[in-house]
Structure formats: structure tokens, C-alpha cells
Amino acid sequence: MESIREGFDVFLHDGDKAFGAVRAVRKHGIVVYVENAGDFEVPLSAVTDAHSGKVILDSGKLDPKLKQSIARAHSGEDPRI
């Protein structure tokens, strides 16, 4: 697993659309900015992989509020674009 750095895109599944980005890296977790929702603390135990500037999370280990925010991350986008 590659070292996680600020600016990495964050996904639930590799190949999906990113829902946010790493805002900060801390000793026991990362701070993830989720589009249309703000910052969330994510424990390192929820990170399944990090490579090529991407962080993949295990949705089963995420807080319910964060999962709801991820589901709405792209709701404000025009689907025709």
C-alpha cells in the first residue's frame, strides 16, 4: 500500500467516481473532504488500499453519516455533463 498523502482522491471502489479527497493525514486516520458535505474523520482501519493517488475505503467500516454523505456527493451535478 502506498503512503497516503493530502490531495489523494477517495473512492469506495477502484474505478468508481471519486466522492472526495484526503484533506489531512493523521496518526490513526485521515480527514476526507466529501463533496457537498465537508470534512470527515476516517480511521485507517477503513482504508483497504492506497495507490496511484487514490484511497479506497471499506464502506462497511464507515460511519452511517459519512455513508449518507457519500451517496449525495454528486447530487448537485448536472447529469448531462
PyMOL commands that place a pseudoatom at each C-alpha (Angstrom):
pseudoatom trace, name=CA, resn=MET, resi=1, chain=A, elem=C, hetatm=0, pos=[0.000, 0.000, 0.000]
pseudoatom trace, name=CA, resn=GLU, resi=2, chain=A, elem=C, hetatm=0, pos=[1.323, 3.417, -0.986]
pseudoatom trace, name=CA, resn=SER, resi=3, chain=A, elem=C, hetatm=0, pos=[1.658, 6.102, 1.700]
pseudoatom trace, name=CA, resn=ILE, resi=4, chain=A, elem=C, hetatm=0, pos=[-1.438, 8.264, 1.813]
pseudoatom trace, name=CA, resn=ARG, resi=5, chain=A, elem=C, hetatm=0, pos=[-0.918, 11.964, 1.132]
pseudoatom trace, name=CA, resn=GLU, resi=6, chain=A, elem=C, hetatm=0, pos=[-3.056, 15.087, 1.111]
pseudoatom trace, name=CA, resn=GLY, resi=7, chain=A, elem=C, hetatm=0, pos=[-4.842, 15.530, -2.194]
pseudoatom trace, name=CA, resn=PHE, resi=8, chain=A, elem=C, hetatm=0, pos=[-5.369, 11.836, -2.932]
pseudoatom trace, name=CA, resn=ASP, resi=9, chain=A, elem=C, hetatm=0, pos=[-8.823, 11.152, -4.395]
pseudoatom trace, name=CA, resn=VAL, resi=10, chain=A, elem=C, hetatm=0, pos=[-11.086, 8.923, -2.275]
pseudoatom trace, name=CA, resn=PHE, resi=11, chain=A, elem=C, hetatm=0, pos=[-13.294, 6.098, -3.574]
pseudoatom trace, name=CA, resn=LEU, resi=12, chain=A, elem=C, hetatm=0, pos=[-15.396, 3.222, -2.286]
pseudoatom trace, name=CA, resn=HIS, resi=13, chain=A, elem=C, hetatm=0, pos=[-14.399, 1.049, -5.249]
pseudoatom trace, name=CA, resn=ASP, resi=14, chain=A, elem=C, hetatm=0, pos=[-11.491, 1.433, -7.631]
pseudoatom trace, name=CA, resn=GLY, resi=15, chain=A, elem=C, hetatm=0, pos=[-12.897, 2.603, -10.959]
pseudoatom trace, name=CA, resn=ASP, resi=16, chain=A, elem=C, hetatm=0, pos=[-15.876, 4.447, -9.429]
pseudoatom trace, name=CA, resn=LYS, resi=17, chain=A, elem=C, hetatm=0, pos=[-16.152, 8.217, -9.450]
pseudoatom trace, name=CA, resn=ALA, resi=18, chain=A, elem=C, hetatm=0, pos=[-14.240, 9.875, -6.584]
pseudoatom trace, name=CA, resn=PHE, resi=19, chain=A, elem=C, hetatm=0, pos=[-16.503, 11.307, -3.902]
pseudoatom trace, name=CA, resn=GLY, resi=20, chain=A, elem=C, hetatm=0, pos=[-13.864, 13.386, -2.152]
pseudoatom trace, name=CA, resn=ALA, resi=21, chain=A, elem=C, hetatm=0, pos=[-10.213, 13.952, -1.340]
pseudoatom trace, name=CA, resn=VAL, resi=22, chain=A, elem=C, hetatm=0, pos=[-7.799, 13.496, 1.525]
pseudoatom trace, name=CA, resn=ARG, resi=23, chain=A, elem=C, hetatm=0, pos=[-7.548, 16.796, 3.392]
pseudoatom trace, name=CA, resn=ALA, resi=24, chain=A, elem=C, hetatm=0, pos=[-5.116, 15.654, 6.136]
pseudoatom trace, name=CA, resn=VAL, resi=25, chain=A, elem=C, hetatm=0, pos=[-3.214, 12.576, 7.242]
pseudoatom trace, name=CA, resn=ARG, resi=26, chain=A, elem=C, hetatm=0, pos=[-3.080, 11.853, 10.972]
pseudoatom trace, name=CA, resn=LYS, resi=27, chain=A, elem=C, hetatm=0, pos=[-1.508, 9.165, 13.116]
pseudoatom trace, name=CA, resn=HIS, resi=28, chain=A, elem=C, hetatm=0, pos=[-4.646, 6.981, 13.336]
pseudoatom trace, name=CA, resn=GLY, resi=29, chain=A, elem=C, hetatm=0, pos=[-6.683, 8.154, 10.377]
pseudoatom trace, name=CA, resn=ILE, resi=30, chain=A, elem=C, hetatm=0, pos=[-7.302, 10.582, 7.588]
pseudoatom trace, name=CA, resn=VAL, resi=31, chain=A, elem=C, hetatm=0, pos=[-9.543, 13.596, 7.163]
pseudoatom trace, name=CA, resn=VAL, resi=32, chain=A, elem=C, hetatm=0, pos=[-11.597, 13.274, 4.000]
pseudoatom trace, name=CA, resn=TYR, resi=33, chain=A, elem=C, hetatm=0, pos=[-13.426, 16.170, 2.364]
pseudoatom trace, name=CA, resn=VAL, resi=34, chain=A, elem=C, hetatm=0, pos=[-16.665, 14.861, 0.847]
pseudoatom trace, name=CA, resn=GLU, resi=35, chain=A, elem=C, hetatm=0, pos=[-18.197, 16.972, -1.907]
pseudoatom trace, name=CA, resn=ASN, resi=36, chain=A, elem=C, hetatm=0, pos=[-21.323, 18.825, -0.722]
pseudoatom trace, name=CA, resn=ALA, resi=37, chain=A, elem=C, hetatm=0, pos=[-20.824, 17.637, 2.904]
pseudoatom trace, name=CA, resn=GLY, resi=38, chain=A, elem=C, hetatm=0, pos=[-17.500, 18.773, 4.390]
pseudoatom trace, name=CA, resn=ASP, resi=39, chain=A, elem=C, hetatm=0, pos=[-14.760, 17.021, 6.360]
pseudoatom trace, name=CA, resn=PHE, resi=40, chain=A, elem=C, hetatm=0, pos=[-14.975, 13.593, 7.991]
pseudoatom trace, name=CA, resn=GLU, resi=41, chain=A, elem=C, hetatm=0, pos=[-12.508, 11.677, 10.161]
pseudoatom trace, name=CA, resn=VAL, resi=42, chain=A, elem=C, hetatm=0, pos=[-11.881, 8.189, 8.753]
pseudoatom trace, name=CA, resn=PRO, resi=43, chain=A, elem=C, hetatm=0, pos=[-9.912, 5.587, 10.743]
pseudoatom trace, name=CA, resn=LEU, resi=44, chain=A, elem=C, hetatm=0, pos=[-7.003, 3.898, 8.978]
pseudoatom trace, name=CA, resn=SER, resi=45, chain=A, elem=C, hetatm=0, pos=[-8.769, 0.581, 9.609]
pseudoatom trace, name=CA, resn=ALA, resi=46, chain=A, elem=C, hetatm=0, pos=[-11.350, 1.650, 6.979]
pseudoatom trace, name=CA, resn=VAL, resi=47, chain=A, elem=C, hetatm=0, pos=[-8.672, 2.084, 4.278]
pseudoatom trace, name=CA, resn=THR, resi=48, chain=A, elem=C, hetatm=0, pos=[-8.428, -1.019, 2.099]
pseudoatom trace, name=CA, resn=ASP, resi=49, chain=A, elem=C, hetatm=0, pos=[-5.878, 0.282, -0.405]
pseudoatom trace, name=CA, resn=ALA, resi=50, chain=A, elem=C, hetatm=0, pos=[-3.911, 3.349, -1.460]
pseudoatom trace, name=CA, resn=HIS, resi=51, chain=A, elem=C, hetatm=0, pos=[-2.184, 3.590, -4.821]
pseudoatom trace, name=CA, resn=SER, resi=52, chain=A, elem=C, hetatm=0, pos=[-1.750, 5.883, -7.828]
pseudoatom trace, name=CA, resn=GLY, resi=53, chain=A, elem=C, hetatm=0, pos=[-3.020, 8.916, -5.902]
pseudoatom trace, name=CA, resn=LYS, resi=54, chain=A, elem=C, hetatm=0, pos=[-6.179, 7.087, -4.795]
pseudoatom trace, name=CA, resn=VAL, resi=55, chain=A, elem=C, hetatm=0, pos=[-7.506, 5.875, -1.453]
pseudoatom trace, name=CA, resn=ILE, resi=56, chain=A, elem=C, hetatm=0, pos=[-10.078, 3.063, -1.395]
pseudoatom trace, name=CA, resn=LEU, resi=57, chain=A, elem=C, hetatm=0, pos=[-12.337, 2.747, 1.662]
pseudoatom trace, name=CA, resn=ASP, resi=58, chain=A, elem=C, hetatm=0, pos=[-14.307, -0.186, 3.077]
pseudoatom trace, name=CA, resn=SER, resi=59, chain=A, elem=C, hetatm=0, pos=[-17.907, 1.084, 3.274]
pseudoatom trace, name=CA, resn=GLY, resi=60, chain=A, elem=C, hetatm=0, pos=[-18.688, -1.467, 5.993]
pseudoatom trace, name=CA, resn=LYS, resi=61, chain=A, elem=C, hetatm=0, pos=[-16.306, 0.324, 8.346]
pseudoatom trace, name=CA, resn=LEU, resi=62, chain=A, elem=C, hetatm=0, pos=[-17.622, 3.848, 7.789]
pseudoatom trace, name=CA, resn=ASP, resi=63, chain=A, elem=C, hetatm=0, pos=[-19.875, 5.942, 9.995]
pseudoatom trace, name=CA, resn=PRO, resi=64, chain=A, elem=C, hetatm=0, pos=[-23.504, 5.997, 8.736]
pseudoatom trace, name=CA, resn=LYS, resi=65, chain=A, elem=C, hetatm=0, pos=[-23.451, 9.803, 8.401]
pseudoatom trace, name=CA, resn=LEU, resi=66, chain=A, elem=C, hetatm=0, pos=[-20.384, 9.557, 6.163]
pseudoatom trace, name=CA, resn=LYS, resi=67, chain=A, elem=C, hetatm=0, pos=[-22.042, 6.869, 4.021]
pseudoatom trace, name=CA, resn=GLN, resi=68, chain=A, elem=C, hetatm=0, pos=[-25.103, 9.098, 3.557]
pseudoatom trace, name=CA, resn=SER, resi=69, chain=A, elem=C, hetatm=0, pos=[-22.855, 11.995, 2.555]
pseudoatom trace, name=CA, resn=ILE, resi=70, chain=A, elem=C, hetatm=0, pos=[-21.018, 9.810, 0.030]
pseudoatom trace, name=CA, resn=ALA, resi=71, chain=A, elem=C, hetatm=0, pos=[-24.351, 8.810, -1.524]
pseudoatom trace, name=CA, resn=ARG, resi=72, chain=A, elem=C, hetatm=0, pos=[-25.192, 12.519, -2.016]
pseudoatom trace, name=CA, resn=ALA, resi=73, chain=A, elem=C, hetatm=0, pos=[-21.705, 13.685, -3.035]
pseudoatom trace, name=CA, resn=HIS, resi=74, chain=A, elem=C, hetatm=0, pos=[-22.578, 14.194, -6.694]
pseudoatom trace, name=CA, resn=SER, resi=75, chain=A, elem=C, hetatm=0, pos=[-26.255, 15.089, -6.299]
pseudoatom trace, name=CA, resn=GLY, resi=76, chain=A, elem=C, hetatm=0, pos=[-25.694, 18.722, -7.285]
pseudoatom trace, name=CA, resn=GLU, resi=77, chain=A, elem=C, hetatm=0, pos=[-24.044, 17.868, -10.597]
pseudoatom trace, name=CA, resn=ASP, resi=78, chain=A, elem=C, hetatm=0, pos=[-25.766, 18.181, -13.955]
pseudoatom trace, name=CA, resn=PRO, resi=79, chain=A, elem=C, hetatm=0, pos=[-26.086, 14.571, -15.258]
pseudoatom trace, name=CA, resn=ARG, resi=80, chain=A, elem=C, hetatm=0, pos=[-25.899, 15.825, -18.855]
pseudoatom trace, name=CA, resn=ILE, resi=81, chain=A, elem=C, hetatm=0, pos=[-22.273, 16.908, -18.394]
for i in range(1, 81): cmd.bond("trace and resi %d" % i, "trace and resi %d" % (i + 1))
show_as sticks, trace
zoom trace
